Amino acid sequence: MSTYNQLIHQYKRIFVEKGLSPELVKAFLFELCNDHKVNLYLNIDQEVDEDIMVEFSKGVVRLMNNEPMNYVLGYSYFYGYRMIVNRDVLIPRPETEELVGLILSQYDAFFAGKRINVCDVGTGSGAIAIALKKEEEKLRVYASDISEKALETARENARINECDITFLPGSMLEPYIEKGIKVSILVSNPPYIKATEQIESSVYDFEPHVALFGGDDGLKFYKEIFTHASEILEDNALAFFEMGYDQKDALTKLAHSYFPDAEVSVFKDINGKDRMLMIRF
């Protein structure tokens, strides 16, 4: 049987020939070894564990089919917390971690540690809701999604991370309105890709389209939330949204048209792109 080092070099060559990133091979093998409590670097010249070899052989075929590594592994990390991911939910992105960081900093600034209600609209895997609750226990967190399969995944992630969150099925703000829930912080990472926009095949072919596309202009779900936001927001509330890097002008104009008296701010991500919108009511 091959050593770990031989296996890495063998498949790196194959990935290069197929036009894929050779770094995926080592990254994938590293995760498998971690799951089996094997230190890849200390054992780099040892024969590959049989169980790891079986998982690697199956998974690498999926990787060569351009399937995202997190789906192959079945998990991802978000804000330091491990989350189950599958094809019913989006894979959490690093820029969304920055949104969570922004929310936590603004919570400290505006609410000074008070117990308040927060809702995560279109929660998907539950990553945002879980990270917020884990980082700030005083938050009473609600999370909703139109997909029951996504909610099943989110509930399991909350259980794994020992997190008390109330999950609600339904479209956008409907479940909150129906139950008379009021919140001081609303957060959403809605589908915002334009219907005509070209995206990577690894995203288009594998991730759920219901969580990706936001209508012809990419603003469909922002409009839905803006239309009914006043029905669930407390006085002096905050709303946070992730957005496309090129949507600043369109989205700020839209926010001002719905909330002329509100303060609308845009924040850049670590790459200097406009990715987060905050509305202070």
Order of alpha helices (4+ residues) and beta strands (2+ residues): alpha-alpha-alpha-alpha-beta-beta-alpha-beta-alpha-beta-alpha-beta-alpha-beta-alpha-alpha-beta-alpha-beta-beta
